[in-house]
Amino acid sequence: MIGDKKIVYSAVQPTGCITLGNYIGAIQNWIKLSEEYDSIFAIADLHALTVRQNPAEYRKRAMSFFAQYLACGLDPEKSIMYFQSHVPEHAELTWILNCFTYIGEAQRMTQFKDKSAKHADNINMGLLDYPVLMASDILLYQADYVPVGVDQKQHLELSRDLAVRFNNLYSPTFTVPEAYIGKQGAKIFSLQDPTKKMSKSDPDVNATVSLIDTPDDIMRKFKRAVTDCDATIRYDEENKPGVSNLLTIFSAVTGRTIEDIVSEYEGKGYAQLKPAVGEAVVEKLRPIREKYLDLLNNKDYLMSIARSGAEKAHSIARRTLAKVYKKVGLVEG
């Protein structure tokens, strides 16, 4: 599975829902990456434990995310796909890297400060240690590239710092990862606040479109999408962010240019545009939802892919961890 190609690693926490924005902006790009690179995609189920989860719901959601990965078109024959918690080397390397991470480095992470403010009653060590676990995820697989959003760039920098620090103290052990800056998919914004990106953890159910929403739910959300008082349909991010977002979505799911869509809807109003966008999204997501529901009815198949992926991931991770253990002076078992 891992050969002479460069390695790309990415992991997503199974929180909230996988949105239309995630699909257009990231997952479609992952599918292309898997053709060019040796790709490893994980469900980061250990990361999300920094916030209290309902165990039964969390287990179900993690399985749902894994099924959605497959339904979107990620191919287990071309990528390694697994649950982070099924590969114990993630936690093992985290302890070693903890011993090379300075308290100040962890405390100044922006996400730690933000989440501490949101969860003031549960500022736990996992929240502080989250970036070190992320570094372990990446460094275990000698990843060359990591597709990251703006909110994770600081964490990737820590991964790079830890790799360099360890390599300098001992000898070259870890590949120093780089942020993957490729052709990004269209940026999709919230349907209720088009100044913010569509987030899988948005508490407003009308703000996001999930990949597994029913057609009726999708249509309802688009009909309620925020626009403006000026009924003119044109692309203007600054003055008409809601309409511009709808046009971007319409273009992304149909492959048509925004100019072509604007031309078609010249002289028409939002009452015509909104349901048209909704219908286009319904048709785009229909095969994904159908495949997803089929996969959920075949949990044995899903788990066979997860176990196979974990075995492949374990094989790579174990080699890296063995080198690390030897270099820090642990007795070989």
Rosetta blueprint (number, residue, H / E / L):
1 M L
2 I L
3 G L
4 D L
5 K L
6 K L
7 I E
8 V E
9 Y E
10 S E
11 A E
12 V E
13 Q L
14 P L
15 T L
16 G L
17 C L
18 I L
19 T E
20 L H
21 G H
22 N H
23 Y H
24 I H
25 G H
26 A H
27 I H
28 Q H
29 N H
30 W H
31 I H
32 K H
33 L H
34 S H
35 E H
36 E H
37 Y L
38 D E
39 S E
40 I E
41 F E
42 A E
43 I E
44 A L
45 D L
46 L L
47 H H
48 A H
49 L H
50 T H
51 V L
52 R L
53 Q L
54 N L
55 P H
56 A H
57 E H
58 Y H
59 R H
60 K H
61 R H
62 A H
63 M H
64 S H
65 F H
66 F H
67 A H
68 Q H
69 Y H
70 L H
71 A H
72 C H
73 G L
74 L L
75 D L
76 P L
77 E L
78 K L
79 S E
80 I E
81 M E
82 Y E
83 F E
84 Q H
85 S H
86 H H
87 V L
88 P L
89 E H
90 H H
91 A H
92 E H
93 L H
94 T H
95 W H
96 I H
97 L H
98 N H
99 C L
100 F L
101 T L
102 Y L
103 I H
104 G H
105 E H
106 A H
107 Q H
108 R L
109 M L
110 T H
111 Q H
112 F H
113 K H
114 D H
115 K H
116 S H
117 A H
118 K H
119 H L
120 A L
121 D L
122 N L
123 I L
124 N L
125 M H
126 G H
127 L H
128 L H
129 D H
130 Y H
131 P H
132 V H
133 L H
134 M H
135 A H
136 S H
137 D H
138 I H
139 L H
140 L H
141 Y L
142 Q L
143 A L
144 D L
145 Y E
146 V E
147 P L
148 V L
149 G L
150 V H
151 D H
152 Q H
153 K H
154 Q H
155 H H
156 L H
157 E H
158 L H
159 S H
160 R H
161 D H
162 L H
163 A H
164 V H
165 R H
166 F H
167 N H
168 N H
169 L H
170 Y L
171 S L
172 P L
173 T L
174 F L
175 T L
176 V L
177 P L
178 E E
179 A E
180 Y L
181 I L
182 G L
183 K L
184 Q L
185 G L
186 A L
187 K L
188 I L
189 F E
190 S L
191 L L
192 Q L
193 D L
194 P L
195 T L
196 K L
197 K E
198 M L
199 S L
200 K L
201 S L
202 D L
203 P L
204 D L
205 V L
206 N L
207 A L
208 T L
209 V L
210 S E
211 L L
212 I L
213 D L
214 T L
215 P H
216 D H
217 D H
218 I H
219 M H
220 R H
221 K H
222 F H
223 K H
224 R L
225 A L
226 V L
227 T L
228 D L
229 C L
230 D L
231 A L
232 T L
233 I L
234 R L
235 Y L
236 D E
237 E L
238 E L
239 N L
240 K E
241 P H
242 G H
243 V H
244 S H
245 N H
246 L H
247 L H
248 T H
249 I H
250 F H
251 S H
252 A H
253 V H
254 T H
255 G L
256 R L
257 T L
258 I H
259 E H
260 D H
261 I H
262 V H
263 S H
264 E H
265 Y L
266 E L
267 G L
268 K L
269 G L
270 Y H
271 A H
272 Q H
273 L H
274 K H
275 P H
276 A H
277 V H
278 G H
279 E H
280 A H
281 V H
282 V H
283 E H
284 K H
285 L H
286 R H
287 P H
288 I H
289 R H
290 E H
291 K H
292 Y H
293 L H
294 D H
295 L H
296 L H
297 N L
298 N L
299 K H
300 D H
301 Y H
302 L H
303 M H
304 S H
305 I H
306 A H
307 R H
308 S H
309 G H
310 A H
311 E H
312 K H
313 A H
314 H H
315 S H
316 I H
317 A H
318 R H
319 R H
320 T H
321 L H
322 A H
323 K H
324 V H
325 Y H
326 K H
327 K H
328 V H
329 G L
330 L L
331 V L
332 E L
333 G L
